[in-house]
Amino acid sequence: MCELSIISRGSRWILLDANAWELAQFGSEADALSAATDYIQESPAFVLVGGADGEWREERLEPQARH
């Protein structure tokens, strides 16, 4: 199960939690994926990405190293 989703809405990319609550908006898919690593709880995590073309895919993410 994916704990996060990213959807394209117009020119924005919306990061959603598992309950479909909006966490943040971004100008690019890459920015949204990068920010998603701050929210993941386990490694690896899978993020469901829905593009403007209507296609969905899963992306595997690893948490960012904390210093």
C-alpha positions as CSV (number, residue, x, y, z in Angstrom):
1,M,0.0,0.0,0.0
2,C,1.2,3.5,-0.8
3,E,1.4,5.9,2.1
4,L,1.6,8.9,-0.2
5,S,0.3,10.0,-3.6
6,I,1.3,12.7,-6.0
7,I,-1.3,14.0,-8.5
8,S,-1.1,16.4,-11.3
9,R,-3.7,19.2,-11.1
10,G,-3.3,21.8,-13.8
11,S,0.3,23.1,-13.6
12,R,0.7,22.0,-10.0
13,W,1.8,18.7,-8.4
14,I,-0.1,17.9,-5.2
15,L,1.4,15.7,-2.4
16,L,-1.4,13.7,-0.6
17,D,-1.2,11.5,2.5
18,A,-2.9,8.0,2.7
19,N,-6.2,9.7,3.7
20,A,-6.0,12.0,0.7
21,W,-5.2,15.1,2.8
22,E,-3.2,17.6,0.9
23,L,0.3,18.0,2.4
24,A,1.8,20.5,-0.1
25,Q,1.8,21.7,-3.7
26,F,4.8,21.9,-6.0
27,G,5.7,23.3,-9.4
28,S,7.1,20.0,-10.7
29,E,6.8,16.3,-10.2
30,A,10.5,16.1,-9.3
31,D,10.0,18.7,-6.5
32,A,7.0,16.7,-5.2
33,L,8.9,13.4,-5.2
34,S,11.9,15.0,-3.4
35,A,9.6,16.5,-0.7
36,A,7.8,13.1,-0.3
37,T,11.0,11.7,1.2
38,D,10.4,14.0,4.2
39,Y,7.1,12.3,4.9
40,I,7.9,8.6,4.5
41,Q,8.0,6.4,7.6
42,E,9.5,3.2,6.4
43,S,12.1,2.1,4.0
44,P,11.5,1.6,1.2
45,A,8.3,3.5,0.7
46,F,6.1,3.6,-2.4
47,V,4.4,6.7,-3.7
48,L,1.6,6.5,-6.2
49,V,2.0,9.1,-9.0
50,G,-0.8,10.2,-11.2
51,G,0.2,12.2,-14.2
52,A,-1.7,14.7,-16.3
53,D,-2.1,12.0,-19.0
54,G,-4.2,9.9,-16.6
55,E,-1.6,7.2,-16.2
56,W,-0.6,6.0,-12.7
57,R,2.7,4.4,-11.6
58,E,4.5,3.6,-8.3
59,E,7.8,5.2,-7.4
60,R,10.1,3.6,-4.8
61,L,11.6,6.1,-2.4
62,E,14.2,5.9,0.4
63,P,14.2,8.3,3.3
64,Q,16.7,11.1,3.3
65,A,19.7,10.5,5.6
66,R,19.4,12.6,8.7
67,H,22.6,14.2,10.0
